[in-house]
């Protein structure tokens, strides 16, 4: 299931996701250290069933594309080895979108 990053008022929740994860108000369903061989959308597909939910992981983990990605020979950008990835509980993300948490 794809979840877009906008609340009922059309505002992005990405920044709020980061701060709510950081403060412990959004639960984590997983936390891993990247191995340097997968793209963010692949992690999202594995964890949430849709690669389009990459933004949830990026937001929760405080990732900036220009700092946390490296290019493979094929031109794909993977998450650098050693980067900690946070996977918020999907129910908490849905709740934030619908009710503002």
Order of alpha helices (4+ residues) and beta strands (2+ residues): alpha-beta-alpha-alpha-alpha-beta-beta-beta-alpha
